[in-house]
Amino acid sequence: MTGQRPPFFDRLEAWWAGHAAGGRPPHRDALSPIEIMPMLPHLVMLDLAGPAPLVLWAGTAVKETLGGNPGDRPLAGTPLGGPESEAALARMIAAARPVEAWLGDRPALLCPLAGDDGGIAAALAGLAPMAS
């Protein structure tokens, strides 16, 4: 990514680091709506357990930007999908750490979340708020 890192990414990465035990990704159950409430409008939850990334839910600002709810659809079937998005998710899984990337035309911070077996089962993606 180029340019200055959005402060939103720092807040999201601080949440992730605060729940990462020993540098391992937090379990997806660590996600508490109360804790992430201020960030929630700009977040997207991705399920990575299936054959293709699936959007589970998206915050209100994401829905407004995309002109609708991308939830319950494959990531590739939304404006956030594409080869760059899949490559970024692969980098995040390999690193098991947050990765800055682009989802569609939006700067994003992809934060891995572990499943019950300890593997990466989901991603919490924070999309940089649109400049006003």
C-alpha positions, 0 to 999 in steps of 0.5 A: 500500500502507498501513502499514509496508513489510516489510523483506523488500521492502528486501532484494529491491529491493536485490538488484534494484538491485545487478543493474540496470545503469544503472537498466535491469532485470536480465536474467532470467538474473541470477537466481541461486538462491545469491544469493536463497536467503534470500528464495526461500521468499517469491518467485514467478517470473512469465513475462510473454512470453505473452498472460497472466502465467504462474506459473513457480515459487513458493517454499515459503512461498508454496506453504504459504500458498496450500495448493498449488503455483501453478506452471505456471498462469496467474496469473489461475487462482491466488489471487494473480491478479485485475484488481488483479494485472494492473494492478500488473504493467502499472504495473511494466512501464511503470515498468521498476522494482520496484512495490509492489502486492497479489497477491490478498490479499498485499502484494507487491514486483514486480521486472521482469526483462528478456529477450534483447531488453531488454524486460520478459519476467518478474517476480520477485514477493516476497510479504511474509512472513506475520506470526506 
